[in-house]
Amino acid sequence: MTRVKRGGRELIVDDAVVTEYLGNGYSVIDDRGKEITRGKALDYATAMRELAEVKAHDTALAIALDEANAKIKALTAENKKLKSTAKSEKTNE
């Protein structure tokens, strides 16, 4: 476990996520509170660029979901039609 600090907030986090905390602006500290590794937060421009990328990906996923739902609806209608056709052919025999 590793101690991290940002502002007045100190946390004890798992060693596996220390890099993530460093990227969020936390610094690794020792038992006496001395800074060992300084974290660096994203600047505003980088954060906004990443947000735009996430929004674009989200929009693409929403479009793909709409297309998949339309295909499911069409296939469900076709399946229903085929079942009714098969049922009517079975009763005619």
Secondary structure, 3 states (H helix, E strand, C coil): CEEEEECCEEEEECHHHHHHHHHCCCEEECCCCCEEECCCCCCHHHHHHHHHHHHHHHHHHHHHHHHHHHHHHHHHHHHHHHHHHHHHHHHHC
